[in-house]
């Protein structure tokens, strides 16, 4: 009896994982809704010119064109 429940759980988990992969392929690319026509500030310059409290640091982990608004 326990083996059947375990086997059912594994089968259901496998089905969910396979189904999630297929759904991700169909997801459309979101449109760029940024209305600004200006070029964004260079991320390195943002880090260099930002005013932060003592003890805080600013670091770039994502920037355009990899990230869009």
mmCIF file of the N, C-alpha and C atoms, coordinates in Angstrom:
data_MODEL
# 
_entry.id   MODEL 
# 
loop_
_atom_site.group_PDB 
_atom_site.id 
_atom_site.type_symbol 
_atom_site.label_atom_id 
_atom_site.label_alt_id 
_atom_site.label_comp_id 
_atom_site.label_asym_id 
_atom_site.label_entity_id 
_atom_site.label_seq_id 
_atom_site.pdbx_PDB_ins_code 
_atom_site.Cartn_x 
_atom_site.Cartn_y 
_atom_site.Cartn_z 
_atom_site.occupancy 
_atom_site.B_iso_or_equiv 
_atom_site.pdbx_formal_charge 
_atom_site.auth_seq_id 
_atom_site.auth_comp_id 
_atom_site.auth_asym_id 
_atom_site.auth_atom_id 
_atom_site.pdbx_PDB_model_num 
ATOM 1   N N  . UNK A 1 1  ? 0.825  -1.199 0.000   1.00 0.00 ? 1  UNK A N  1 
ATOM 2   C CA . UNK A 1 1  ? 0.000  0.000  0.000   1.00 0.00 ? 1  UNK A CA 1 
ATOM 3   C C  . UNK A 1 1  ? 0.869  1.263  0.000   1.00 0.00 ? 1  UNK A C  1 
ATOM 4   N N  . UNK A 1 2  ? 1.902  1.306  0.844   1.00 0.00 ? 2  UNK A N  1 
ATOM 5   C CA . UNK A 1 2  ? 2.769  2.489  0.895   1.00 0.00 ? 2  UNK A CA 1 
ATOM 6   C C  . UNK A 1 2  ? 3.525  2.670  -0.417  1.00 0.00 ? 2  UNK A C  1 
ATOM 7   N N  . UNK A 1 3  ? 3.914  1.559  -1.037  1.00 0.00 ? 3  UNK A N  1 
ATOM 8   C CA . UNK A 1 3  ? 4.648  1.641  -2.289  1.00 0.00 ? 3  UNK A CA 1 
ATOM 9   C C  . UNK A 1 3  ? 3.804  2.313  -3.367  1.00 0.00 ? 3  UNK A C  1 
ATOM 10  N N  . UNK A 1 4  ? 2.508  1.990  -3.414  1.00 0.00 ? 4  UNK A N  1 
ATOM 11  C CA . UNK A 1 4  ? 1.614  2.594  -4.408  1.00 0.00 ? 4  UNK A CA 1 
ATOM 12  C C  . UNK A 1 4  ? 1.504  4.099  -4.209  1.00 0.00 ? 4  UNK A C  1 
ATOM 13  N N  . UNK A 1 5  ? 1.412  4.554  -2.969  1.00 0.00 ? 5  UNK A N  1 
ATOM 14  C CA . UNK A 1 5  ? 1.327  5.988  -2.691  1.00 0.00 ? 5  UNK A CA 1 
ATOM 15  C C  . UNK A 1 5  ? 2.630  6.679  -3.096  1.00 0.00 ? 5  UNK A C  1 
ATOM 16  N N  . UNK A 1 6  ? 3.750  6.049  -2.808  1.00 0.00 ? 6  UNK A N  1 
ATOM 17  C CA . UNK A 1 6  ? 5.057  6.605  -3.171  1.00 0.00 ? 6  UNK A CA 1 
ATOM 18  C C  . UNK A 1 6  ? 5.182  6.695  -4.692  1.00 0.00 ? 6  UNK A C  1 
ATOM 19  N N  . UNK A 1 7  ? 4.802  5.625  -5.376  1.00 0.00 ? 7  UNK A N  1 
ATOM 20  C CA . UNK A 1 7  ? 4.882  5.594  -6.837  1.00 0.00 ? 7  UNK A CA 1 
ATOM 21  C C  . UNK A 1 7  ? 3.970  6.649  -7.452  1.00 0.00 ? 7  UNK A C  1 
ATOM 22  N N  . UNK A 1 8  ? 2.782  6.823  -6.911  1.00 0.00 ? 8  UNK A N  1 
ATOM 23  C CA . UNK A 1 8  ? 1.863  7.852  -7.389  1.00 0.00 ? 8  UNK A CA 1 
ATOM 24  C C  . UNK A 1 8  ? 2.456  9.250  -7.199  1.00 0.00 ? 8  UNK A C  1 
ATOM 25  N N  . UNK A 1 9  ? 3.090  9.471  -6.044  1.00 0.00 ? 9  UNK A N  1 
ATOM 26  C CA . UNK A 1 9  ? 3.693  10.770 -5.763  1.00 0.00 ? 9  UNK A CA 1 
ATOM 27  C C  . UNK A 1 9  ? 4.824  11.079 -6.738  1.00 0.00 ? 9  UNK A C  1 
ATOM 28  N N  . UNK A 1 10 ? 5.679  10.106 -6.982  1.00 0.00 ? 10 UNK A N  1 
ATOM 29  C CA . UNK A 1 10 ? 6.789  10.291 -7.922  1.00 0.00 ? 10 UNK A CA 1 
ATOM 30  C C  . UNK A 1 10 ? 6.263  10.540 -9.333  1.00 0.00 ? 10 UNK A C  1 
ATOM 31  N N  . UNK A 1 11 ? 5.246  9.808  -9.745  1.00 0.00 ? 11 UNK A N  1 
ATOM 32  C CA . UNK A 1 11 ? 4.662  9.981  -11.074 1.00 0.00 ? 11 UNK A CA 1 
ATOM 33  C C  . UNK A 1 11 ? 4.052  11.377 -11.217 1.00 0.00 ? 11 UNK A C  1 
ATOM 34  N N  . UNK A 1 12 ? 3.352  11.843 -10.188 1.00 0.00 ? 12 UNK A N  1 
ATOM 35  C CA . UNK A 1 12 ? 2.728  13.164 -10.237 1.00 0.00 ? 12 UNK A CA 1 
ATOM 36  C C  . UNK A 1 12 ? 3.795  14.262 -10.283 1.00 0.00 ? 12 UNK A C  1 
ATOM 37  N N  . UNK A 1 13 ? 4.839  14.111 -9.476  1.00 0.00 ? 13 UNK A N  1 
ATOM 38  C CA . UNK A 1 13 ? 5.923  15.095 -9.475  1.00 0.00 ? 13 UNK A CA 1 
ATOM 39  C C  . UNK A 1 13 ? 6.586  15.165 -10.844 1.00 0.00 ? 13 UNK A C  1 
ATOM 40  N N  . UNK A 1 14 ? 6.851  14.013 -11.440 1.00 0.00 ? 14 UNK A N  1 
ATOM 41  C CA . UNK A 1 14 ? 7.460  13.990 -12.773 1.00 0.00 ? 14 UNK A CA 1 
ATOM 42  C C  . UNK A 1 14 ? 6.582  14.656 -13.811 1.00 0.00 ? 14 UNK A C  1 
ATOM 43  N N  . UNK A 1 15 ? 5.297  14.422 -13.741 1.00 0.00 ? 15 UNK A N  1 
ATOM 44  C CA . UNK A 1 15 ? 4.363  15.043 -14.688 1.00 0.00 ? 15 UNK A CA 1 
ATOM 45  C C  . UNK A 1 15 ? 4.347  16.559 -14.538 1.00 0.00 ? 15 UNK A C  1 
ATOM 46  N N  . UNK A 1 16 ? 4.376  17.028 -13.281 1.00 0.00 ? 16 UNK A N  1 
ATOM 47  C CA . UNK A 1 16 ? 4.368  18.474 -13.043 1.00 0.00 ? 16 UNK A CA 1 
ATOM 48  C C  . UNK A 1 16 ? 5.642  19.119 -13.573 1.00 0.00 ? 16 UNK A C  1 
ATOM 49  N N  . UNK A 1 17 ? 6.784  18.486 -13.353 1.00 0.00 ? 17 UNK A N  1 
ATOM 50  C CA . UNK A 1 17 ? 8.053  19.047 -13.823 1.00 0.00 ? 17 UNK A CA 1 
ATOM 51  C C  . UNK A 1 17 ? 8.115  19.084 -15.348 1.00 0.00 ? 17 UNK A C  1 
ATOM 52  N N  . UNK A 1 18 ? 7.661  18.032 -15.988 1.00 0.00 ? 18 UNK A N  1 
ATOM 53  C CA . UNK A 1 18 ? 7.666  18.013 -17.449 1.00 0.00 ? 18 UNK A CA 1 
ATOM 54  C C  . UNK A 1 18 ? 6.686  19.031 -18.017 1.00 0.00 ? 18 UNK A C  1 
ATOM 55  N N  . UNK A 1 19 ? 5.542  19.174 -17.400 1.00 0.00 ? 19 UNK A N  1 
ATOM 56  C CA . UNK A 1 19 ? 4.542  20.141 -17.852 1.00 0.00 ? 19 UNK A CA 1 
ATOM 57  C C  . UNK A 1 19 ? 5.022  21.566 -17.675 1.00 0.00 ? 19 UNK A C  1 
ATOM 58  N N  . UNK A 1 20 ? 5.761  21.850 -16.603 1.00 0.00 ? 20 UNK A N  1 
ATOM 59  C CA . UNK A 1 20 ? 6.265  23.206 -16.358 1.00 0.00 ? 20 UNK A CA 1 
ATOM 60  C C  . UNK A 1 20 ? 7.272  23.603 -17.422 1.00 0.00 ? 20 UNK A C  1 
ATOM 61  N N  . UNK A 1 21 ? 8.098  22.675 -17.859 1.00 0.00 ? 21 UNK A N  1 
ATOM 62  C CA . UNK A 1 21 ? 9.082  22.980 -18.897 1.00 0.00 ? 21 UNK A CA 1 
ATOM 63  C C  . UNK A 1 21 ? 8.426  23.318 -20.217 1.00 0.00 ? 21 UNK A C  1 
ATOM 64  N N  . UNK A 1 22 ? 7.370  22.619 -20.551 1.00 0.00 ? 22 UNK A N  1 
ATOM 65  C CA . UNK A 1 22 ? 6.665  22.876 -21.804 1.00 0.00 ? 22 UNK A CA 1 
ATOM 66  C C  . UNK A 1 22 ? 5.967  24.229 -21.763 1.00 0.00 ? 22 UNK A C  1 
ATOM 67  N N  . UNK A 1 23 ? 5.413  24.593 -20.620 1.00 0.00 ? 23 UNK A N  1 
ATOM 68  C CA . UNK A 1 23 ? 4.703  25.864 -20.508 1.00 0.00 ? 23 UNK A CA 1 
ATOM 69  C C  . UNK A 1 23 ? 5.669  27.038 -20.607 1.00 0.00 ? 23 UNK A C  1 
ATOM 70  N N  . UNK A 1 24 ? 6.891  26.893 -20.113 1.00 0.00 ? 24 UNK A N  1 
ATOM 71  C CA . UNK A 1 24 ? 7.865  27.985 -20.155 1.00 0.00 ? 24 UNK A CA 1 
ATOM 72  C C  . UNK A 1 24 ? 8.265  28.308 -21.594 1.00 0.00 ? 24 UNK A C  1 
ATOM 73  N N  . UNK A 1 25 ? 8.275  27.324 -22.468 1.00 0.00 ? 25 UNK A N  1 
ATOM 74  C CA . UNK A 1 25 ? 8.642  27.568 -23.865 1.00 0.00 ? 25 UNK A CA 1 
ATOM 75  C C  . UNK A 1 25 ? 7.600  28.421 -24.585 1.00 0.00 ? 25 UNK A C  1 
ATOM 76  N N  . UNK A 1 26 ? 6.359  28.365 -24.143 1.00 0.00 ? 26 UNK A N  1 
ATOM 77  C CA . UNK A 1 26 ? 5.282  29.091 -24.805 1.00 0.00 ? 26 UNK A CA 1 
ATOM 78  C C  . UNK A 1 26 ? 5.109  30.512 -24.284 1.00 0.00 ? 26 UNK A C  1 
ATOM 79  N N  . UNK A 1 27 ? 5.847  30.893 -23.238 1.00 0.00 ? 27 UNK A N  1 
ATOM 80  C CA . UNK A 1 27 ? 5.660  32.206 -22.628 1.00 0.00 ? 27 UNK A CA 1 
ATOM 81  C C  . UNK A 1 27 ? 6.183  33.296 -23.563 1.00 0.00 ? 27 UNK A C  1 
ATOM 82  N N  . UNK A 1 28 ? 5.375  34.304 -23.904 1.00 0.00 ? 28 UNK A N  1 
ATOM 83  C CA . UNK A 1 28 ? 5.813  35.344 -24.843 1.00 0.00 ? 28 UNK A CA 1 
ATOM 84  C C  . UNK A 1 28 ? 6.821  36.310 -24.210 1.00 0.00 ? 28 UNK A C  1 
ATOM 85  N N  . UNK A 1 29 ? 7.639  36.922 -25.032 1.00 0.00 ? 29 UNK A N  1 
ATOM 86  C CA . UNK A 1 29 ? 8.574  37.938 -24.568 1.00 0.00 ? 29 UNK A CA 1 
ATOM 87  C C  . UNK A 1 29 ? 7.782  39.187 -24.214 1.00 0.00 ? 29 UNK A C  1 
ATOM 88  N N  . UNK A 1 30 ? 7.957  39.712 -22.986 1.00 0.00 ? 30 UNK A N  1 
ATOM 89  C CA . UNK A 1 30 ? 7.191  40.898 -22.604 1.00 0.00 ? 30 UNK A CA 1 
ATOM 90  C C  . UNK A 1 30 ? 7.617  42.118 -23.420 1.00 0.00 ? 30 UNK A C  1 
ATOM 91  N N  . UNK A 1 31 ? 6.686  43.000 -23.749 1.00 0.00 ? 31 UNK A N  1 
ATOM 92  C CA . UNK A 1 31 ? 7.041  44.192 -24.527 1.00 0.00 ? 31 UNK A CA 1 
ATOM 93  C C  . UNK A 1 31 ? 7.821  45.189 -23.675 1.00 0.00 ? 31 UNK A C  1 
ATOM 94  N N  . UNK A 1 32 ? 8.649  45.984 -24.311 1.00 0.00 ? 32 UNK A N  1 
ATOM 95  C CA . UNK A 1 32 ? 9.382  47.041 -23.618 1.00 0.00 ? 32 UNK A CA 1 
ATOM 96  C C  . UNK A 1 32 ? 8.439  48.229 -23.485 1.00 0.00 ? 32 UNK A C  1 
ATOM 97  N N  . UNK A 1 33 ? 8.031  48.552 -22.271 1.00 0.00 ? 33 UNK A N  1 
ATOM 98  C CA . UNK A 1 33 ? 7.087  49.637 -22.031 1.00 0.00 ? 33 UNK A CA 1 
ATOM 99  C C  . UNK A 1 33 ? 7.781  50.938 -21.640 1.00 0.00 ? 33 UNK A C  1 
ATOM 100 N N  . UNK A 1 34 ? 9.105  50.956 -21.711 1.00 0.00 ? 34 UNK A N  1 
ATOM 101 C CA . UNK A 1 34 ? 9.866  52.162 -21.363 1.00 0.00 ? 34 UNK A CA 1 
ATOM 102 C C  . UNK A 1 34 ? 9.540  53.252 -22.384 1.00 0.00 ? 34 UNK A C  1 
ATOM 103 N N  . UNK A 1 35 ? 9.049  54.392 -21.890 1.00 0.00 ? 35 UNK A N  1 
ATOM 104 C CA . UNK A 1 35 ? 8.638  55.473 -22.785 1.00 0.00 ? 35 UNK A CA 1 
ATOM 105 C C  . UNK A 1 35 ? 9.767  56.470 -23.044 1.00 0.00 ? 35 UNK A C  1 
ATOM 106 N N  . UNK A 1 36 ? 10.818 56.409 -22.265 1.00 0.00 ? 36 UNK A N  1 
ATOM 107 C CA . UNK A 1 36 ? 11.928 57.348 -22.401 1.00 0.00 ? 36 UNK A CA 1 
ATOM 108 C C  . UNK A 1 36 ? 12.688 57.089 -23.697 1.00 0.00 ? 36 UNK A C  1 
ATOM 109 N N  . UNK A 1 37 ? 13.073 58.158 -24.367 1.00 0.00 ? 37 UNK A N  1 
ATOM 110 C CA . UNK A 1 37 ? 13.896 58.029 -25.572 1.00 0.00 ? 37 UNK A CA 1 
ATOM 111 C C  . UNK A 1 37 ? 15.352 58.319 -25.265 1.00 0.00 ? 37 UNK A C  1 
ATOM 112 N N  . UNK A 1 38 ? 15.647 58.684 -24.020 1.00 0.00 ? 38 UNK A N  1 
ATOM 113 C CA . UNK A 1 38 ? 17.028 58.972 -23.622 1.00 0.00 ? 38 UNK A CA 1 
ATOM 114 C C  . UNK A 1 38 ? 17.776 57.668 -23.376 1.00 0.00 ? 38 UNK A C  1 
ATOM 115 N N  . UNK A 1 39 ? 19.086 57.726 -23.554 1.00 0.00 ? 39 UNK A N  1 
ATOM 116 C CA . UNK A 1 39 ? 19.929 56.583 -23.260 1.00 0.00 ? 39 UNK A CA 1 
ATOM 117 C C  . UNK A 1 39 ? 20.093 56.488 -21.744 1.00 0.00 ? 39 UNK A C  1 
ATOM 118 N N  . UNK A 1 40 ? 19.928 55.303 -21.164 1.00 0.00 ? 40 UNK A N  1 
ATOM 119 C CA . UNK A 1 40 ? 20.075 55.187 -19.718 1.00 0.00 ? 40 UNK A CA 1 
ATOM 120 C C  . UNK A 1 40 ? 21.514 55.456 -19.276 1.00 0.00 ? 40 UNK A C  1 
ATOM 121 N N  . UNK A 1 41 ? 21.663 55.903 -18.034 1.00 0.00 ? 41 UNK A N  1 
ATOM 122 C CA . UNK A 1 41 ? 22.989 56.179 -17.488 1.00 0.00 ? 41 UNK A CA 1 
ATOM 123 C C  . UNK A 1 41 ? 23.764 54.867 -17.364 1.00 0.00 ? 41 UNK A C  1 
ATOM 124 N N  . UNK A 1 42 ? 25.057 54.939 -17.605 1.00 0.00 ? 42 UNK A N  1 
ATOM 125 C CA . UNK A 1 42 ? 25.920 53.777 -17.496 1.00 0.00 ? 42 UNK A CA 1 
ATOM 126 C C  . UNK A 1 42 ? 25.874 53.244 -16.059 1.00 0.00 ? 42 UNK A C  1 
ATOM 127 N N  . UNK A 1 43 ? 25.680 51.932 -15.871 1.00 0.00 ? 43 UNK A N  1 
ATOM 128 C CA . UNK A 1 43 ? 25.586 51.376 -14.516 1.00 0.00 ? 43 UNK A CA 1 
ATOM 129 C C  . UNK A 1 43 ? 26.803 51.685 -13.640 1.00 0.00 ? 43 UNK A C  1 
ATOM 130 N N  . UNK A 1 44 ? 27.992 51.676 -14.221 1.00 0.00 ? 44 UNK A N  1 
ATOM 131 C CA . UNK A 1 44 ? 29.193 51.982 -13.437 1.00 0.00 ? 44 UNK A CA 1 
ATOM 132 C C  . UNK A 1 44 ? 29.146 53.426 -12.928 1.00 0.00 ? 44 UNK A C  1 
ATOM 133 N N  . UNK A 1 45 ? 28.619 54.338 -13.754 1.00 0.00 ? 45 UNK A N  1 
ATOM 134 C CA . UNK A 1 45 ? 28.516 55.735 -13.327 1.00 0.00 ? 45 UNK A CA 1 
ATOM 135 C C  . UNK A 1 45 ? 27.460 55.895 -12.232 1.00 0.00 ? 45 UNK A C  1 
ATOM 136 N N  . UNK A 1 46 ? 26.383 55.147 -12.315 1.00 0.00 ? 46 UNK A N  1 
ATOM 137 C CA . UNK A 1 46 ? 25.357 55.193 -11.271 1.00 0.00 ? 46 UNK A CA 1 
ATOM 138 C C  . UNK A 1 46 ? 25.987 54.785 -9.936  1.00 0.00 ? 46 UNK A C  1 
ATOM 139 N N  . UNK A 1 47 ? 26.747 53.699 -9.941  1.00 0.00 ? 47 UNK A N  1 
ATOM 140 C CA . UNK A 1 47 ? 27.400 53.244 -8.707  1.00 0.00 ? 47 UNK A CA 1 
ATOM 141 C C  . UNK A 1 47 ? 28.397 54.277 -8.188  1.00 0.00 ? 47 UNK A C  1 
ATOM 142 N N  . UNK A 1 48 ? 29.106 54.912 -9.092  1.00 0.00 ? 48 UNK A N  1 
ATOM 143 C CA . UNK A 1 48 ? 30.132 55.883 -8.723  1.00 0.00 ? 48 UNK A CA 1 
ATOM 144 C C  . UNK A 1 48 ? 29.518 57.172 -8.170  1.00 0.00 ? 48 UNK A C  1 
ATOM 145 N N  . UNK A 1 49 ? 28.375 57.609 -8.686  1.00 0.00 ? 49 UNK A N  1 
ATOM 146 C CA . UNK A 1 49 ? 27.814 58.904 -8.310  1.00 0.00 ? 49 UNK A CA 1 
ATOM 147 C C  . UNK A 1 49 ? 26.690 58.826 -7.274  1.00 0.00 ? 49 UNK A C  1 
ATOM 148 N N  . UNK A 1 50 ? 26.235 57.625 -6.938  1.00 0.00 ? 50 UNK A N  1 
ATOM 149 C CA . UNK A 1 50 ? 25.144 57.486 -5.957  1.00 0.00 ? 50 UNK A CA 1 
ATOM 150 C C  . UNK A 1 50 ? 25.623 57.924 -4.569  1.00 0.00 ? 50 UNK A C  1 
ATOM 151 N N  . UNK A 1 51 ? 24.749 58.621 -3.852  1.00 0.00 ? 51 UNK A N  1 
ATOM 152 C CA . UNK A 1 51 ? 25.067 59.059 -2.490  1.00 0.00 ? 51 UNK A CA 1 
ATOM 153 C C  . UNK A 1 51 ? 24.397 58.098 -1.517  1.00 0.00 ? 51 UNK A C  1 
ATOM 154 N N  . UNK A 1 52 ? 25.222 57.401 -0.752  1.00 0.00 ? 52 UNK A N  1 
ATOM 155 C CA . UNK A 1 52 ? 24.734 56.391 0.176   1.00 0.00 ? 52 UNK A CA 1 
ATOM 156 C C  . UNK A 1 52 ? 25.176 56.719 1.599   1.00 0.00 ? 52 UNK A C  1 
ATOM 157 N N  . UNK A 1 53 ? 24.446 56.214 2.586   1.00 0.00 ? 53 UNK A N  1 
ATOM 158 C CA . UNK A 1 53 ? 24.852 56.404 3.976   1.00 0.00 ? 53 UNK A CA 1 
ATOM 159 C C  . UNK A 1 53 ? 26.200 55.707 4.241   1.00 0.00 ? 53 UNK A C  1 
ATOM 160 N N  . UNK A 1 54 ? 26.949 56.161 5.231   1.00 0.00 ? 54 UNK A N  1 
ATOM 161 C CA . UNK A 1 54 ? 28.227 55.511 5.558   1.00 0.00 ? 54 UNK A CA 1 
ATOM 162 C C  . UNK A 1 54 ? 28.025 54.017 5.844   1.00 0.00 ? 54 UNK A C  1 
ATOM 163 N N  . UNK A 1 55 ? 28.911 53.214 5.302   1.00 0.00 ? 55 UNK A N  1 
ATOM 164 C CA . UNK A 1 55 ? 28.844 51.766 5.505   1.00 0.00 ? 55 UNK A CA 1 
ATOM 165 C C  . UNK A 1 55 ? 28.059 51.021 4.447   1.00 0.00 ? 55 UNK A C  1 
ATOM 166 N N  . UNK A 1 56 ? 27.367 51.726 3.566   1.00 0.00 ? 56 UNK A N  1 
ATOM 167 C CA . UNK A 1 56 ? 26.602 51.083 2.505   1.00 0.00 ? 56 UNK A CA 1 
ATOM 168 C C  . UNK A 1 56 ? 27.421 51.064 1.217   1.00 0.00 ? 56 UNK A C  1 
ATOM 169 N N  . UNK A 1 57 ? 27.171 50.066 0.379   1.00 0.00 ? 57 UNK A N  1 
ATOM 170 C CA . UNK A 1 57 ? 27.849 49.953 -0.910  1.00 0.00 ? 57 UNK A CA 1 
ATOM 171 C C  . UNK A 1 57 ? 26.810 49.644 -1.976  1.00 0.00 ? 57 UNK A C  1 
ATOM 172 N N  . UNK A 1 58 ? 27.085 50.072 -3.194  1.00 0.00 ? 58 UNK A N  1 
ATOM 173 C CA . UNK A 1 58 ? 26.175 49.838 -4.318  1.00 0.00 ? 58 UNK A CA 1 
ATOM 174 C C  . UNK A 1 58 ? 26.909 48.999 -5.350  1.00 0.00 ? 58 UNK A C  1 
ATOM 175 N N  . UNK A 1 59 ? 26.232 47.989 -5.861  1.00 0.00 ? 59 UNK A N  1 
ATOM 176 C CA . UNK A 1 59 ? 26.854 47.063 -6.796  1.00 0.00 ? 59 UNK A CA 1 
ATOM 177 C C  . UNK A 1 59 ? 25.844 46.711 -7.882  1.00 0.00 ? 59 UNK A C  1 
ATOM 178 N N  . UNK A 1 60 ? 26.271 46.658 -9.126  1.00 0.00 ? 60 UNK A N  1 
ATOM 179 C CA . UNK A 1 60 ? 25.391 46.303 -10.242 1.00 0.00 ? 60 UNK A CA 1 
ATOM 180 C C  . UNK A 1 60 ? 25.275 44.784 -10.316 1.00 0.00 ? 60 UNK A C  1 
ATOM 181 N N  . UNK A 1 61 ? 24.031 44.284 -10.366 1.00 0.00 ? 61 UNK A N  1 
ATOM 182 C CA . UNK A 1 61 ? 23.833 42.847 -10.582 1.00 0.00 ? 61 UNK A CA 1 
ATOM 183 C C  . UNK A 1 61 ? 23.000 42.583 -11.834 1.00 0.00 ? 61 UNK A C  1 
ATOM 184 N N  . UNK A 1 62 ? 22.333 43.604 -12.365 1.00 0.00 ? 62 UNK A N  1 
ATOM 185 C CA . UNK A 1 62 ? 21.574 43.463 -13.607 1.00 0.00 ? 62 UNK A CA 1 
ATOM 186 C C  . UNK A 1 62 ? 21.454 44.843 -14.239 1.00 0.00 ? 62 UNK A C  1 
ATOM 187 N N  . UNK A 1 63 ? 21.593 44.913 -15.543 1.00 0.00 ? 63 UNK A N  1 
ATOM 188 C CA . UNK A 1 63 ? 21.520 46.181 -16.238 1.00 0.00 ? 63 UNK A CA 1 
ATOM 189 C C  . UNK A 1 63 ? 20.962 45.971 -17.643 1.00 0.00 ? 63 UNK A C  1 
ATOM 190 N N  . UNK A 1 64 ? 20.494 47.060 -18.247 1.00 0.00 ? 64 UNK A N  1 
ATOM 191 C CA . UNK A 1 64 ? 20.020 46.974 -19.625 1.00 0.00 ? 64 UNK A CA 1 
ATOM 192 C C  . UNK A 1 64 ? 21.197 46.653 -20.537 1.00 0.00 ? 64 UNK A C  1 
ATOM 193 N N  . UNK A 1 65 ? 21.029 45.987 -21.599 1.00 0.00 ? 65 UNK A N  1 
ATOM 194 C CA . UNK A 1 65 ? 19.786 45.548 -22.238 1.00 0.00 ? 65 UNK A CA 1 
ATOM 195 C C  . UNK A 1 65 ? 19.267 44.223 -21.716 1.00 0.00 ? 65 UNK A C  1 
ATOM 196 N N  . UNK A 1 66 ? 19.964 43.607 -20.737 1.00 0.00 ? 66 UNK A N  1 
ATOM 197 C CA . UNK A 1 66 ? 19.501 42.331 -20.202 1.00 0.00 ? 66 UNK A CA 1 
ATOM 198 C C  . UNK A 1 66 ? 18.199 42.476 -19.423 1.00 0.00 ? 66 UNK A C  1 
ATOM 199 N N  . UNK A 1 67 ? 17.961 43.643 -18.848 1.00 0.00 ? 67 UNK A N  1 
ATOM 200 C CA . UNK A 1 67 ? 16.744 43.900 -18.070 1.00 0.00 ? 67 UNK A CA 1 
ATOM 201 C C  . UNK A 1 67 ? 16.027 45.063 -18.707 1.00 0.00 ? 67 UNK A C  1 
ATOM 202 N N  . UNK A 1 68 ? 14.719 44.923 -18.917 1.00 0.00 ? 68 UNK A N  1 
ATOM 203 C CA . UNK A 1 68 ? 13.918 46.024 -19.457 1.00 0.00 ? 68 UNK A CA 1 
ATOM 204 C C  . UNK A 1 68 ? 12.820 46.353 -18.471 1.00 0.00 ? 68 UNK A C  1 
ATOM 205 N N  . UNK A 1 69 ? 12.376 47.602 -18.480 1.00 0.00 ? 69 UNK A N  1 
ATOM 206 C CA . UNK A 1 69 ? 11.307 48.022 -17.582 1.00 0.00 ? 69 UNK A CA 1 
ATOM 207 C C  . UNK A 1 69 ? 10.028 47.322 -18.004 1.00 0.00 ? 69 UNK A C  1 
# 
